[in-house]
Amino acid sequence: MTEIASEMHAVIQLEDGYSGTAEGPIIDDAADYVKDATIAVPKPQGKQVLVKMIASSVNPSDLHFIKGEYGQPRRKNMPAGFEGCGTVVALGDEAPKSLLGQRVAFAVSLDGSGTWADYALTNGNTCVPLAPEVSDIDGAALIVNPLTAVAMVDLVVQHYEQQKGDAFVITAASSQLGKLMIGLGRDLGLKPIAVVRRADVADNLKNLGAEEVLVTSDADFTADMQGVMKSLKPRMMLDAVCDQISADIFTAMPAFTRWVGYGKLSPEAPKIEQMGQMIFMNKKIEGFWLVNWMRDTPYEEKVKVFTQVQTRFATKKWCTDVATKLPLKDIVTGLATATKRTDGKIIITY
Ligand SMILES: NC(=O)c1ccc[n+]([C@@H]2O[C@H](COP(=O)([O-])OP(=O)(O)OC[C@H]3O[C@@H](n4cnc5c(N)ncnc54)[C@H](OP(=O)(O)O)[C@@H]3O)[C@@H](O)[C@H]2O)c1
């Protein structure tokens, strides 16, 4: 039986609710939003489980959240951090008994307590027991991006059951999620078109399966982009940036295009010059949020997706690129600097 401490180190939020700002997932100093604290280890109730943390990943959503710019309100004095990997050490009286002692990947449920602490609390339903072949680091980033990748590439597959085509646009394509979607799209016989702002990532994205790489900082970007939209005719854009470049790509895409916004990496507000395209070309703008997908997707379908995700990591078709490892005790002082490296995930260690 694992001994559970009564108190723990945690990185807790300074504010409640929303900030009303929309600056994007950029921070100059984590101390503006969180602080170190020693707090009581939470006790699981009902379906909840207590997880002793092994590793967790920092996603843009964590940065939006601590800034009060995410889709759910901050909770003052509660640890931040949405996902991670750890060992289940205690159960609420309605939680599945089989989880006790398991190494799991999980996302913190709304009634839980965040992963930026020695222990986290979540609903047992969010826990995925990990196969031995899946590393702690892949386990730390197994939920948010991989499930989103499968769910959104499935939107592309579904769209092409109705419309002609096989190409789709991915913006911020060198993000961890972008890379997962490129590999998955290629494996499904689709043609991912990667849009990035740095030319140095192009070779890697081509190796992963990108049919084309468009670099927004290139002088010829607009002409190149319009050429690719004409030749490959993508009718889906999976967009994490949602800026004017995204709007210009959307305008250049053919009839029956769907622009699926799922992130707001740029604070810029895009302007749509040709609203008539919605009327005469049947184009659509919509959003995707994993929280809604988790709520609306039948349990059996979710189990299939969890299995697919874990198999892709276990067989090394997917892997989590790591930019920095940051000990929990250094989050407040080191997070802002760690976010400057964008070539992989920040992994928090405990
Ligand atoms: N809606 C949902 O349910 C959901 C779920 C998961 C993730 N997401 C979103 O998916 C996106 C990617 O997440 P991630 O964890 O994969 O990110 P990540 O690995 O941390 O990578 C962030 C990437 O964004 C790029 N980037 C940052 N600001 C940009 C800007 N203004 N214009 C263009 N590119 C920019 C960076 O490009 P450089 O390499 O050029 O610096 C970097 O490649 C985020 O917006 C996240 O919020 C949404």
The ligand as a MOL file (V3000), in Angstrom:
LIG
                    3D

  0  0  0     0  0            999 V3000
M  V30 BEGIN CTAB
M  V30 COUNTS 48 52 0 0 0
M  V30 BEGIN ATOM
M  V30 1 N -9.9490 22.8190 -29.1150 0
M  V30 2 C -9.4020 21.7910 -28.4820 0
M  V30 3 O -10.0850 20.9250 -27.9390 0
M  V30 4 C -7.9020 21.6820 -28.4520 0
M  V30 5 C -7.3010 20.5160 -27.9500 0
M  V30 6 C -5.9030 20.4290 -27.9900 0
M  V30 7 C -5.1490 21.5000 -28.4570 0
M  V30 8 N -5.7780 22.6180 -28.8940 0 CHG=1
M  V30 9 C -5.0340 23.7500 -29.4430 0
M  V30 10 O -4.1320 23.2430 -30.4060 0
M  V30 11 C -3.0610 24.1580 -30.5810 0
M  V30 12 C -1.7480 23.4180 -30.6140 0
M  V30 13 O -1.5280 22.8200 -29.3390 0
M  V30 14 P -0.1410 22.0640 -29.0550 0
M  V30 15 O -0.1940 21.5800 -27.6640 0
M  V30 16 O 0.1010 21.0860 -30.1380 0 CHG=-1
M  V30 17 O 0.8860 23.2710 -29.1860 0
M  V30 18 P 2.4750 23.2740 -29.0400 0
M  V30 19 O 3.0530 21.9440 -29.2960 0
M  V30 20 O 2.7850 23.9610 -27.7620 0
M  V30 21 O 2.9390 24.1860 -30.2520 0
M  V30 22 C 2.5480 25.5000 -30.3990 0
M  V30 23 C 2.8370 25.8380 -31.8580 0
M  V30 24 O 2.1160 27.0030 -32.1930 0
M  V30 25 C 2.8620 27.7680 -33.0750 0
M  V30 26 N 2.4300 29.1510 -32.8860 0
M  V30 27 C 2.3620 29.8400 -31.7250 0
M  V30 28 N 1.8760 31.0700 -31.9320 0
M  V30 29 C 1.6300 31.1590 -33.2550 0
M  V30 30 C 1.1460 32.1920 -34.0920 0
M  V30 31 N 0.7860 33.3880 -33.6010 0
M  V30 32 N 1.0600 31.9450 -35.4220 0
M  V30 33 C 1.4220 30.7550 -35.9300 0
M  V30 34 N 1.8920 29.7260 -35.1810 0
M  V30 35 C 1.9960 29.9420 -33.8620 0
M  V30 36 C 4.3090 27.5250 -32.7160 0
M  V30 37 O 5.0080 27.6820 -33.8950 0
M  V30 38 P 6.5780 27.9990 -34.0410 0
M  V30 39 O 7.2040 26.6500 -34.1030 0
M  V30 40 O 6.6540 28.7630 -35.2990 0
M  V30 41 O 6.9630 28.8050 -32.8340 0
M  V30 42 C 4.2680 26.0680 -32.2040 0
M  V30 43 O 4.5820 25.2020 -33.2540 0
M  V30 44 C -3.2150 25.1820 -29.4490 0
M  V30 45 O -3.8540 26.3370 -29.9430 0
M  V30 46 C -4.1340 24.4770 -28.4710 0
M  V30 47 O -4.8600 25.3780 -27.6480 0
M  V30 48 C -7.1400 22.7190 -28.8920 0
M  V30 END ATOM
M  V30 BEGIN BOND
M  V30 1 1 1 2
M  V30 2 2 2 3
M  V30 3 1 2 4
M  V30 4 1 4 5
M  V30 5 2 4 48
M  V30 6 2 5 6
M  V30 7 1 6 7
M  V30 8 2 7 8
M  V30 9 1 8 9
M  V30 10 1 8 48
M  V30 11 1 9 10
M  V30 12 1 9 46
M  V30 13 1 10 11
M  V30 14 1 11 12
M  V30 15 1 11 44
M  V30 16 1 12 13
M  V30 17 1 13 14
M  V30 18 2 14 15
M  V30 19 1 14 16
M  V30 20 1 14 17
M  V30 21 1 17 18
M  V30 22 2 18 19
M  V30 23 1 18 20
M  V30 24 1 18 21
M  V30 25 1 21 22
M  V30 26 1 22 23
M  V30 27 1 23 24
M  V30 28 1 23 42
M  V30 29 1 24 25
M  V30 30 1 25 26
M  V30 31 1 25 36
M  V30 32 1 26 27
M  V30 33 1 26 35
M  V30 34 2 27 28
M  V30 35 1 28 29
M  V30 36 1 29 30
M  V30 37 2 29 35
M  V30 38 1 30 31
M  V30 39 2 30 32
M  V30 40 1 32 33
M  V30 41 2 33 34
M  V30 42 1 34 35
M  V30 43 1 36 37
M  V30 44 1 36 42
M  V30 45 1 37 38
M  V30 46 2 38 39
M  V30 47 1 38 40
M  V30 48 1 38 41
M  V30 49 1 42 43
M  V30 50 1 44 45
M  V30 51 1 44 46
M  V30 52 1 46 47
M  V30 END BOND
M  V30 END CTAB
M  END
